[in-house]
């Protein structure tokens, strides 16, 4: 990304502070507008759901997320609009000029660069609220610099242990530090009670509060369909007959957890008690149902159908595969699978191999792991395993077979694999995609 490494030269909070001071960023206004979202999985979905819920209150909302699928400007949104190219180019040069002035060995990484670009654009546009998705963790993440008064913690899984800590508890503490002292951390229903108790104690000692996303709430059973998830939502003090039906465009219990976490996050930031304002409450629930988030168990082509998902951890793949089988027959599903070499290759492969019967294994051009590392895992589970040299060949074979046999195609294993397969499926060149 513009010649920058993915990560900067060590923890860079001092670089962020220097930039904010040099460019006279209104820190008080930034803090008032900001909501932070962190966690292992579900950050982007929760950020988009939170944006929708606050927009339902009549506000103009900015949203900074990662990663992107096809255009880096997808990371910078106000409402449904990406940052204009002219603004992107102008702010890019400002941040790169700042980076050139930094001493050798203390330069920005790509995520810091993108975060600072977002700072400049949102300072220019002055949305009423800004939802920030953290990159890694919270304590040392650039997003901590916005001093958000409310944050959402979506999930905890072992990741980046060299920076965040060797246990889920330590990782949770790190992520909860993304919110400013005196702020509030909204805990997703996916956070276990055992971990929630520990996070609450740590937050109290560090001058913060925690709030479970579904306190006083009742969430009905989830029904997954190709068009998304359905459930009911209400308050435990009211009769169940008064619960509101909710339809999401995103499928899965994990997305329902993200949606209710986002709703509670928006309420906390707005200072709302929706049970005292039923009309606004219903409007926010309806807004959740309009939320789109590309690449999250998304159907991106039809006849034959191609589905993609960018999940890249064992827990993410567990949730996604289970959800897909709720509405797509296992015997009619053809999986295109590949995983990045930096991920937990063996664990992810075991989950996918055990859930389906028909596979095309391949290697993404960007950071893909050698198929030989996981092919045997699939061969032990299935007699229908094809090896494709790259994502272009995998997309071609999958499309031809799906047309002949009436199958759905599901591309799994991470962002690079899913985006490349979609690009190739549509006749594009996967090698032309630019990722961080």
N, C-alpha and C positions, 0 to 999 in steps of 0.2 A: 504494500500500500504506500505509494509515493516514495518508495525506497526505504521505508521505515521497517524495522523489525517488528514482529508481533508484540513483543514486550519491550519496555524501556530499559534503561540502565539501572536496574534495581528499583526498589520502591520509590515512587515518584511524587508523593504528596507535596513535597517541597517545590517541585517543578510546577505543579498545579497552582499552588499558592502564589508563586512568583508571577505566573501568567495572569491570574485574577487581579492581582494588585497592579501589574503593568498596564492592563487594559481597563482598569477602573470599573470592574464589574460591580454592580449594585448588589452586595452580598445580602443585605437585609431583604430586598425584594426577591432575590433568588431563593432564599430560605423559605419565605412565605409561600412561594408558588410550588415548592418541590415536594414530591412524594418519591420515595426510593423503593425499588423491588429487588430482592435478592433471594438466593436459594440455589439448589443444584439443578433442578428441572422445573419447568413451568414459569420461569421469570417473564419471558416474552408474552405468553398468553395472558398472564396476570396483569402485566403492564397495559396490554391492549384492552382487556376487560375494565381495568380501572379508568382508563381514558374514556371509554364509552359511558361508564356510570357517571363520571363527573360532567361529561358533555350533556347528559340528560338533565342536569341541574341548570342548564343554560349557559355553560361556560365554554370558552375556547381553550383547548387543551393541547399542549405539546407533548410529544412522546419520543424518547430516545431508547432504541432497542438494539440488540445484536443477536445473531449475525444477520446478514442479508442473504437473499437467494441469488438475485441477478443484477441488482444495481445498488451500489453502496448508499445511494440516497434514500433507500428504503428505511434506513436507520433513523432518519430525521423526519418526523411527521408533525403537522398541526392539523388536527381533524383527519381527513382522508387525503391530505395533500403532502407530497414529499417536498423537501427543500428545493427551491428552484435551482437550476444548474448555475445561473449567474451568481447566486448567493453562495452556493457550494464552492465555486471556484474562487471567489473573492476571499471567503473565510479560510479556505485551504491555504492560500498564499500567506495570510496573516499568521496562521499557526506555524507554517513551515519557516517563515522568517524568524519567528521567536525561537524555534528549535535550532536554527543556524547560529544563534547567539549563545546557546548553552555550551558549556565547556565539554570537550571531548571526554567520554566516559560518563556523562550525565545527561543523555539525550532522551527525547520522548520515544515511546513505542507507539504502535499503530492505534491501540485502544485509547491511549491518552490523547493522541492527535484528534481522533474522532470525537471524544468527549469535549475537548476544548472548542472544536468547530461547532458542536451543538450549543455550548455556552454562548458563543458569539451570535449564533442565529437566534436563539431564544431571547437573548438580550435585545436584539434588534426588533423582534416581532412582538415581544411582551405578551405572550399568552397568559390567560388567567391562572393556569396551573401547568405544571410540567411533571410528567411521570418519567423517572429515570430507571432504566434497567442496569444494575451493576454488572461489571465484567467478571471478576473473580473475587469471591468473598465479599467483605464489606469494610473491615478495619483499615486495609491498605488500598482499597479501591478508589479511583478518582471520584466516583459518585459520592463518596463520603463528604467531599468538599462542598456539596450544595447545602449541607446542614439541614436535611429534610426533617420535618417534625413528625412525620408518619412514614413507616416503612412496612412492607409485606415480606414475610419469610415463607417461601412457597414449599420448600422441601429440603431435606438434608440427606446427603449421600457422601460416601468417602470420595474425595476428589482433591487434586492439587494439595496433597497432604504435606508436601515439603514447605508450603507457604501457610496453609490454613490450620494445620494440626493433624495428628495421626488418628483422632477419634471423631465420631459424629458430634460429640459434645463440644469439643474444641472448635470444630468447624462452625457449629451453631453460634457459639460465642463470637467468633470472628464476624460472621454474617450479620448478627444483630447489632454490631457496632457501626453499621452504615447509617443509622439514624442518630440525630444529634442528641446530646444530653437533654433530658426533659421531654423527649419524644416518646412515641408509642410504636411498638412492634406488633403487627397483626400476624398471628400464627395460623397457618393453613391447617385444615382438618387432617392433612397428610402427616403433620408433625405428631409423633407419638406422645402419649401422656407422660411417659417416663422422661422424654427429652423436653417437653414443654415445661415441666416443673423445674428443670435445671436452667432452662433459658430464662424463666421468670425470675429465678433467684439471682442470676448473673445480671439481668437487666436492672433489677432493683438496686443492686450494689453499684451499678454504673449510672444511676440517675435516670433510668428509663422505666417504661411500663410495658407490659405485654397484654394482649387481648386476644382470646381465641376467636377465630373468624365466625364460628357458629354459636357463640354464647347466646342463649335465649332464642335460638333459631331452630327450625325443624326443616330438614332436607329430606324429601321423599325419595323413594327408589328411583334409580337411574335406568332409563331405557335408551339404548344406543341404536341408531339407525344410520343409513348412509347419508342422511341429511343433518346429522348431529345428535346431541343428547337431549332427552326430555326428563324433567323432574318437577317436583313441586317444592315450594319454598314458603315458609310462614313462621309465625312466632309461637313459641310454646305456651304463651299466656292466652292465645286465641284458640278457638276450636279448629280442628284439622280441616273442617269443611271450608274454612276461610283461606286456606293455603292457595297461593297463586301458582298456576302452571307456568313453567318456564321452558322455552325451547332454545337451545344453543345451536349455532352452526358448527361448533366443534364437538367431537364425540369423545366419550370416555369419562369414567368416574374422576380421573385426574383433572379433566377440564372442568367438571362441576366443582371440584375442590378449588381450582383456580378462580372460577367465576365467583363463588361465595366469598373467597378471600378478598378478591378485588372489590366486591360490593361493600364489605365491611371496611376496607381500606379507604374507599371513597367516602363512606359515611363519617369515618373518623376524621378525615382531613376537612370535610365540609362542616363538621360539628353537628351532624344530623342524628336524630333518633327517628328512624323511618316509621316506627310504630305509631308515632305521633302525627305522621303526615302520609296517609295511605296513598294519596294520589302521586306524590313524588316517589314513594317507594316502588309503586307499580311501574312508573316511567323508567326508573333505573333498572329494574328487572327486564323490562322490554328492551332497553338499550344493550344489555348483556347479550340478548338474543340476536342482535344485529352485528355483533362483533365478528370480524374476519381476522384470521392470522395465518398467512400462507405457510405451507410446509408442515403443518401439524395435522397429520392424517387427513390429507387433502386430496380430493379427486381432481386431477389436473388435465385429464384427457378422457374421452369417451369413445366407445365402439372401436376397439376394445378400451375398457376402463384402465387408466393408470392412476394409482394412488401413491403418494409419497409421504414419508415422515422423516424428520431430521433428528429424532431422538438418538442419543449417542452414549447412554449409560445403561447398565443392566436393568435398573428400575424403570427407566423410560421405555425400553423395549418390552419389558414385561407388561406394562400398562397398555402400550400401543397394540401389541399383538393380541392381547386378550380382548381389547375393544373391537378390533377389526373382525375377529371371529364371531362377534355378536351379530353381525349382519352380512358376512360374506362366508359362504361354505368353504371349509378347509380344502375339500377335494377340487374346488374350482378356483383356488388361489395359487398363482405362480409368483414366487418371491424372487426378486433380484436383490442380492445381498453383497455388501462389501463394507468394510469398516476401516476407519483411519488407524494407522499404525500406532498412534499415541494413545488410543483408547484401550479399554479393557477387552481386548480382542476375544479371548477365550470365553469369558463370561457372557458377552453379548451373543457370540456364535451359539453357545449352548441353548440359550433361551429361544432364539429364532429357529434353530434346527429342531427343537422339540415341539414346536407349535404348528408346523406346516409340513407338506409332503413333496412339493415340487419347487426346485431351486435352480436359479442361475447365479453362480458365484463369479464375482469379478473384482476388479481393483480400480478405484477412482484414480484419475490422472493426478489429482491433488492429494498427496499424503496417504494414499491408499496402502493398506497392509497387503503383503504377499498372500495370495489365495492359499498357498501351501500351508500357511499358519492355521487355517481353520477348515480346510476342505475335508479332512478326515472326520471332524465333528459332524458334518452334514452327511457324509457317506455312512456313518454308523446308524443314522436315523432314517435314511431314505435311499431308495434305489434310483430315484429320479434327480440326479445332480448333474448339471452342465457347467462347464468352466468356460467363461468368456474372457478374452484377453484384455478387454477394456470396457468402459461404459458404453461406448458407441456400439460395439458388437453385442453387448448384453441387451441394450435397448432394441436392437434390430431383431435378435432371436426371440426376445420376449414378445414383441409386437406381432411377429409372424405366428408364433405358437398360440398366443391368446386369440387371434382372429380365427385360426383353424379349429381350436378346441373350446371356444366360448369361455375363456378364463378371465378373471380379474388379475391384473399385475400390481404387485405391491413392492415398491423400492424402499429398502430399509438399510440402516447401518450408520446414518449420520448425514450431515448437511452436504458434504462434498459428493457423496454417492447419489443422494436423492436429486440434487440440483443437476448433476451431470447427466443422469438418466433422463430427466425431464427435457433437458436441452437437446440431447440426442434423439429422443422420441419425436420431438417437433422439427427435426431436420437440421438442428444447429450443431455447432462444434463445441463439445464439452471442454476442450482444451482452451477455448477462448474465454471461459469464465474467470473472473478475477475475485479471489477470496483473500481474506487476511491470513 
